[in-house]
Amino acid sequence: MPSCSVARMIHQSQLVTARLVVRPFLAADAPLLVALFADPQVHRFVDDGRPLTPDVAALWVERSAANLERFGYGTGAVAERASGELIGWAGFARPGDGTEEVIYGLRRASWGRGLGKELLAGLVTFAGERGITPVRATVDPGNGPSVHLLRQAGFVLAEPGYRGDARADLYLHGG
């Protein structure tokens, strides 16, 4: 089993790293997600680049619970271990074509502390333990920090302009 400094699973629905825990979303997380997405720097590279509405945040929570029930993992809330405070989201999304993609995002106050690197390493380890290969991620090529994180974690650019979308490059890790 990987050391606690990389990542370990407490049980199927919770990923733990040295400073973070990715846990299932709770209904009470929806308003916190809306507040997190109110920051234009946080939401500009996510989905359509607009803030998350309360209805969409509730849908995220609902779909995450359904994926957890069906697959044993999905996307969840990222919280600091020390405080329990929600600081982002991460996990595996299913875009509807039968694939899975790693997704992650943190509030701006948490940027520049190595948490993204730690989180991504934990997600890659998690994927490896479950035989998810290759690990896929799509990222807007204008999102330099996320592109840097992916490359630093060993992801390689597989398809620029993925599926004809100039705002989505496909990166792969392993496999």
C-alpha positions in Angstrom: 0.0 0.0 0.0 1.3 3.5 -0.8 2.6 5.5 2.1 0.2 8.0 3.8 2.2 10.8 2.2 1.1 9.8 -1.2 -2.4 8.5 -0.7 -4.3 5.7 1.0 -7.9 4.6 1.0 -9.8 4.6 4.3 -12.6 2.8 2.5 -13.9 2.9 -1.0 -15.6 6.3 -0.7 -12.8 8.3 0.8 -9.3 9.2 -0.5 -6.8 10.5 2.1 -3.5 12.2 1.4 -1.1 13.9 3.9 -3.1 17.1 4.0 -6.4 16.4 2.2 -9.4 14.1 2.3 -11.7 13.5 -0.7 -15.0 12.4 0.7 -18.5 11.9 -0.7 -20.4 15.1 -1.2 -23.1 15.9 1.3 -26.3 17.9 0.6 -24.9 20.6 2.8 -21.9 21.0 0.4 -24.0 22.4 -2.5 -24.1 26.0 -1.1 -20.4 25.7 -0.4 -19.7 24.7 -4.0 -21.7 27.6 -5.2 -19.6 30.0 -3.0 -16.4 28.4 -4.2 -17.4 28.8 -7.8 -18.4 32.4 -7.3 -14.7 33.3 -7.8 -14.1 33.9 -11.6 -10.6 32.5 -11.3 -12.0 29.2 -10.0 -14.9 28.7 -12.5 -13.3 30.1 -15.7 -11.9 26.8 -16.9 -14.6 24.5 -15.5 -17.4 23.3 -17.8 -18.8 26.4 -19.6 -16.7 28.9 -17.6 -19.6 30.3 -15.6 -20.4 30.2 -11.9 -22.2 27.1 -10.5 -25.9 27.7 -9.8 -27.6 26.2 -6.8 -29.5 23.8 -9.0 -26.4 22.6 -10.8 -24.5 22.3 -7.5 -27.4 20.1 -6.1 -27.2 18.0 -9.3 -23.4 17.5 -8.8 -24.1 16.2 -5.3 -26.9 14.0 -6.6 -24.9 12.5 -9.5 -21.9 12.0 -7.3 -24.0 10.0 -4.9 -25.4 7.9 -7.8 -21.8 7.2 -9.1 -20.7 6.3 -5.6 -23.5 3.8 -5.3 -23.0 2.4 -8.8 -19.2 2.3 -9.1 -17.9 2.7 -5.5 -16.2 6.0 -6.3 -16.8 9.2 -8.2 -16.3 12.9 -7.6 -16.4 14.3 -4.1 -15.6 17.2 -1.8 -11.9 18.0 -1.1 -11.4 19.0 2.5 -8.4 19.9 4.5 -7.7 17.1 7.0 -6.7 19.5 9.8 -9.8 21.7 9.7 -12.4 19.6 7.7 -13.0 22.7 5.6 -14.2 22.2 2.0 -11.7 23.7 -0.3 -12.5 22.0 -3.6 -13.7 19.0 -5.6 -12.0 16.0 -7.1 -12.5 12.5 -8.4 -13.6 10.8 -11.5 -16.2 12.1 -13.8 -18.0 10.1 -16.5 -18.7 12.4 -19.5 -21.3 10.1 -21.0 -19.2 8.2 -23.6 -18.2 5.3 -21.3 -14.9 6.9 -20.3 -13.8 8.2 -16.9 -11.7 11.4 -16.5 -9.9 12.7 -13.4 -11.2 16.1 -12.4 -10.1 18.4 -9.7 -10.3 22.0 -8.6 -9.4 24.0 -5.5 -10.4 27.4 -4.1 -8.0 30.2 -5.0 -6.8 30.6 -1.3 -5.5 27.0 -1.6 -3.4 27.5 -4.7 0.4 27.6 -4.6 0.7 25.3 -1.6 1.4 22.0 -3.4 -2.1 20.8 -2.7 -3.0 20.3 -6.4 0.1 18.2 -6.9 -0.7 16.1 -3.8 -4.3 15.7 -4.8 -3.5 14.6 -8.4 -0.8 12.1 -7.1 -3.5 10.6 -4.9 -6.0 10.4 -7.7 -3.4 8.7 -10.0 -2.6 6.2 -7.2 -6.3 5.6 -6.6 -6.8 4.9 -10.3 -3.9 2.5 -10.4 -5.3 0.5 -7.5 -8.5 0.1 -9.4 -7.0 -0.7 -12.8 -8.2 2.5 -14.3 -5.8 2.8 -17.2 -5.1 5.0 -18.9 -6.0 7.8 -16.5 -7.6 10.5 -18.7 -7.9 14.3 -18.1 -9.2 17.0 -20.3 -8.0 20.5 -19.7 -8.3 23.9 -21.4 -4.9 24.6 -23.0 -5.1 28.1 -21.5 -5.2 26.7 -18.0 -1.4 26.8 -17.6 -1.3 25.7 -13.9 -3.4 22.6 -14.6 -1.4 21.7 -17.7 1.7 22.0 -15.6 0.3 19.8 -12.8 -0.7 17.1 -15.3 2.7 17.1 -17.0 4.5 17.1 -13.7 2.4 14.0 -12.7 3.4 12.2 -15.9 0.5 12.9 -18.1 1.2 13.4 -21.8 -0.8 15.3 -24.4 -2.7 12.7 -26.4 -5.1 14.9 -28.4 -5.0 18.6 -28.8 -8.5 20.1 -29.5 -10.1 16.9 -28.2 -13.2 16.0 -30.2 -12.9 19.3 -32.1 -13.1 21.5 -29.0 -10.3 24.0 -29.0 -10.9 24.5 -25.2 -10.2 20.8 -24.4 -6.9 18.9 -24.8 -6.9 15.3 -23.8 -4.0 14.1 -21.5 -3.3 10.5 -20.6 -1.3 8.8 -17.8 -0.3 5.2 -18.1 -1.7 2.5 -20.4 
